[in-house]
């Protein structure tokens, strides 16, 4: 197996990948884009505030942006998982790094523009819809900048986890990866909340989302004290997600390396 690095081989691998999977990419991409348009554009056709469409806009963030789009990544390295197709893919004369990088680049070609387009459409649709509504009545509101940043971090974490799952699981890779991911996220959330309550001396109420700060109610006055993640652990809330994403990429590389031995 050729272990040297070559940009020419990577370009050939990318061309081969698109030639084999272009129908799948077009189908999944079109479905996701259609879902975004269906959930974000309807407020433009109303001259009054519509609460249902506001909720649908918000629901599109976890359902379409985070989990729906990750289906696109679920086949990133699936060609190497086994069977006759897997043997053929593993026998391609290219290094493990080239194959992993090729799959990553093909994935990022869609993943990054999709994320940027979603937020652009979300904010612009809200702005344009509000221009059609009379002053003094309920208006549409886009998610805050902090929520968008947090959701974007989650977006890349989920995609990187699904990227690993595409090489680790031969069957039902997407379902198995999401199951492990949701169980892991739930466990981390429970531990994070328990640790936050311990540090805050067990207040009356406390809400703590990993890397998103705390909302603390200490007594019956119900005054809410907000502590940002940056105040707690700066700069780790910004560094750790990037480290995890890179770690998932390394794990994918090592797993593919094992299969080629």
Helices and strands as residue ranges (DSSP letters): H 7-40, G 42-45, H 51-60, I 61-68, H 69-73, G 78-80, H 83-90, H 96-131, H 145-168, H 173-199, E 205-208, E 214-217, E 224-227, H 229-233, H 236-260
